[in-house]
Amino acid sequence: GVQLYSQIAAVLELGVQLYSQIAAVFELGVELYSQIAAVLELGVQLYSQIAAELELGVQLYSQIAAVLELGVQLYSQIAAVLELRAIIYSSRSTGSIGYD
């Protein structure tokens, strides 16, 4: 009877140890899950930042294109003014305005 009691106590002790190990593994699983969730959250934040930077890049590109368009318009206006000045200068030196 004492030997049987000792064996039952030993089996119960092993059961408690196994339960503790399972609880520890489960705890590690929960910690790993939390870390994975944190990494995914950082990934989402990084994706959002990249998307925002790309949006800013598109806006900057649009602004640069608008500035270049204004530059082209300004260049055309300067060319037109220079052409008018050439016509006026030519008319002063010849005494007539016209295109021959």
Disulfide bonds with the S-S distance in Angstrom:
none
